[in-house]
Amino acid sequence: MALVGALVMVVSAVAFALVALNGEERVPVLVAAEDLAAGEVLELTDTAEVSMVVDDRLDLIEADNASAAVGSALAVPVVAGTPLTESMLTGQAWPDEGRAVTTLLLTAGRFPVDAQPGWRVAVYAPLGSGGDGEDTAADSGSAVWSFEAVVSSVTASGEDALFGIEFAEDDAASLALANLDGAVMVALGSDGGG
């Protein structure tokens, strides 16, 4: 097996040398200067330039076109040294303008057990400190605030779950005032739960 691996490396090196000797033009392209996470907005300092022979099928981002890539969010994680391609970018920063993201830890029984990323949901939460009881949202006379969101991630934690949610930026101030210990999440319509 080691002999096969060595043979593949030799053949690859010879092929690369032949391409170089045949005068294929080398073009500066962008590579990741460090490990980058999915969702991270690409900045020029996150990239480095490397000259290589470009195959149009790979959709590599040429250094001359760096300004078009900078400011886009990564759709996938990228390891340092990996050439950057158009397909790795979402085309815009995440979340969209006017949207916000946060995480929400909900206790068992306060969310749909089969909730998945992409579901459209409503979150109901009592306003204020909420007192000592867990059923604050149901307490007579307490104000309940609600907002719509889209689930972006779900991480189970025992019977509880941590939800990544995306919602309207205008709701962020009210979210800060809500008692999230008493929050309840429900699925909305066939778009979210079907």
C-alpha positions as CSV (number, residue, x, y, z in Angstrom):
1,M,0.0,0.0,0.0
2,A,2.9,2.3,0.8
3,L,4.4,1.6,-2.6
4,V,1.1,2.5,-4.3
5,G,1.0,5.8,-2.3
6,A,4.5,6.6,-3.3
7,L,3.8,5.8,-6.9
8,V,0.8,8.1,-6.9
9,M,2.9,10.9,-5.4
10,V,5.6,10.5,-8.1
11,V,3.1,10.4,-10.9
12,S,1.4,13.6,-9.5
13,A,4.8,15.3,-9.2
14,V,5.7,14.4,-12.8
15,A,2.3,15.6,-14.1
16,F,2.7,18.9,-12.2
17,A,6.2,19.3,-13.6
18,L,5.0,18.7,-17.2
19,V,2.3,21.3,-16.8
20,A,4.8,23.8,-15.5
21,L,7.3,23.0,-18.3
22,N,4.5,23.3,-20.9
23,G,4.4,27.0,-20.0
24,E,0.9,27.0,-18.4
25,E,0.4,30.4,-17.0
26,R,0.5,30.7,-13.2
27,V,-2.0,33.0,-11.7
28,P,-2.1,34.5,-8.1
29,V,-5.1,33.0,-6.3
30,L,-6.4,33.4,-2.7
31,V,-5.9,30.7,-0.1
32,A,-6.9,30.7,3.6
33,A,-4.2,32.3,5.7
34,E,-5.6,30.5,8.8
35,D,-8.3,28.1,9.7
36,L,-11.7,29.7,9.1
37,A,-15.1,28.7,10.5
38,A,-18.3,28.4,8.5
39,G,-20.3,31.6,8.8
40,E,-17.2,33.7,9.3
41,V,-17.1,36.9,7.2
42,L,-14.1,36.8,4.9
43,E,-11.6,39.6,5.4
44,L,-8.5,40.4,3.3
45,T,-6.3,39.6,6.3
46,D,-7.8,36.0,6.3
47,T,-6.3,35.4,2.9
48,A,-2.9,34.9,1.3
49,E,-1.8,34.9,-2.3
50,V,-0.3,31.8,-4.0
51,S,0.6,31.5,-7.7
52,M,-0.7,28.3,-9.3
53,V,-2.0,27.0,-12.7
54,V,-5.7,27.7,-12.7
55,D,-8.3,25.3,-14.1
56,D,-11.6,27.1,-14.8
57,R,-13.5,24.1,-13.5
58,L,-12.2,24.7,-10.0
59,D,-13.7,28.2,-9.8
60,L,-10.7,29.5,-7.8
61,I,-10.8,33.1,-6.6
62,E,-8.0,35.0,-8.3
63,A,-6.2,37.6,-6.2
64,D,-7.3,40.3,-8.7
65,N,-10.9,39.6,-7.7
66,A,-10.3,39.6,-4.0
67,S,-12.6,42.6,-3.4
68,A,-15.6,40.7,-4.7
69,A,-14.9,37.9,-2.2
70,V,-14.1,40.0,0.9
71,G,-17.3,40.6,2.9
72,S,-18.9,37.3,2.0
73,A,-19.6,34.7,4.6
74,L,-18.1,31.2,4.3
75,A,-20.6,28.5,3.7
76,V,-18.1,25.8,5.0
77,P,-15.2,25.6,7.3
78,V,-11.8,26.1,5.5
79,V,-8.4,24.8,6.6
80,A,-5.4,27.1,6.4
81,G,-3.7,26.8,3.0
82,T,-6.8,25.7,1.1
83,P,-7.4,27.6,-2.1
84,L,-10.6,29.6,-1.9
85,T,-13.4,28.9,-4.4
86,E,-16.6,30.8,-5.2
87,S,-18.7,27.8,-4.0
88,M,-17.2,28.2,-0.5
89,L,-18.8,31.6,-0.1
90,T,-22.5,32.4,0.5
91,G,-22.2,35.7,-1.3
92,Q,-23.2,37.8,1.7
93,A,-22.6,38.2,5.4
94,W,-24.8,36.1,7.7
95,P,-27.3,37.0,9.0
96,D,-28.9,39.1,6.4
97,E,-29.3,42.8,7.0
98,G,-32.1,43.5,9.4
99,R,-31.8,40.0,11.0
100,A,-30.1,38.9,14.2
101,V,-29.0,35.6,15.7
102,T,-28.7,34.2,19.2
103,T,-28.9,30.9,21.1
104,L,-31.8,29.9,23.3
105,L,-31.7,27.1,25.9
106,L,-35.1,25.5,26.4
107,T,-36.0,22.9,29.0
108,A,-37.8,19.7,28.2
109,G,-41.4,20.1,27.3
110,R,-41.0,23.7,26.1
111,F,-40.1,23.0,22.5
112,P,-41.1,20.5,19.7
113,V,-39.0,17.4,20.3
114,D,-38.4,16.9,16.6
115,A,-37.5,20.5,15.8
116,Q,-34.9,20.8,13.0
117,P,-32.8,23.6,11.4
118,G,-35.0,25.5,8.9
119,W,-38.2,25.3,11.0
120,R,-40.2,28.5,11.3
121,V,-41.2,28.9,15.0
122,A,-42.7,31.3,17.4
123,V,-41.1,31.9,20.8
124,Y,-43.3,33.0,23.7
125,A,-41.6,34.4,26.8
126,P,-42.8,36.3,29.9
127,L,-41.5,39.8,30.3
128,G,-39.7,40.9,33.4
129,S,-37.8,38.9,36.1
130,G,-40.5,36.2,36.3
131,G,-40.3,35.4,40.0
132,D,-39.5,32.0,41.4
133,G,-41.9,29.6,39.6
134,E,-41.2,27.8,36.4
135,D,-44.8,28.5,35.1
136,T,-44.4,32.2,35.0
137,A,-45.7,32.5,31.5
138,A,-49.0,31.0,32.6
139,D,-49.3,33.2,35.8
140,S,-52.3,35.4,35.8
141,G,-51.6,39.0,34.9
142,S,-48.1,38.5,33.5
143,A,-47.2,40.0,30.2
144,V,-46.1,37.6,27.5
145,W,-44.0,38.6,24.5
146,S,-43.6,36.6,21.3
147,F,-41.6,36.7,18.2
148,E,-41.1,34.6,15.1
149,A,-37.7,33.0,14.3
150,V,-36.1,30.4,12.1
151,V,-34.1,27.6,13.8
152,S,-30.5,27.5,12.5
153,S,-29.2,24.8,14.8
154,V,-30.3,22.3,17.4
155,T,-27.9,20.9,20.1
156,A,-29.4,18.4,22.6
157,S,-28.3,18.7,26.2
158,G,-29.9,15.8,28.0
159,E,-33.7,16.4,27.8
160,D,-33.1,20.1,27.2
161,A,-31.9,21.6,23.9
162,L,-29.9,24.6,22.8
163,F,-31.3,26.3,19.7
164,G,-29.6,28.7,17.4
165,I,-32.2,31.0,16.1
166,E,-32.4,33.8,13.5
167,F,-35.0,36.6,14.0
168,A,-35.8,40.2,13.1
169,E,-33.3,42.6,14.5
170,D,-36.1,44.8,15.7
171,D,-37.0,42.1,18.3
172,A,-33.5,42.1,19.8
173,A,-34.3,44.8,22.5
174,S,-37.5,43.0,23.6
175,L,-35.6,39.7,23.8
176,A,-33.2,41.3,26.2
177,L,-36.1,42.1,28.6
178,A,-37.8,38.7,28.3
179,N,-37.5,36.0,31.0
180,L,-36.1,33.2,28.8
181,D,-36.2,30.7,31.6
182,G,-40.0,30.6,31.0
183,A,-39.8,30.6,27.2
184,V,-41.8,28.2,25.1
185,M,-41.2,27.4,21.4
186,V,-43.9,26.2,19.0
187,A,-43.7,25.3,15.3
188,L,-45.5,27.5,12.8
189,G,-47.4,26.1,9.9
190,S,-46.3,23.6,7.3
191,D,-43.3,25.8,6.3
192,G,-41.7,25.1,9.7
193,G,-42.9,21.8,10.9
194,G,-43.8,19.9,7.8
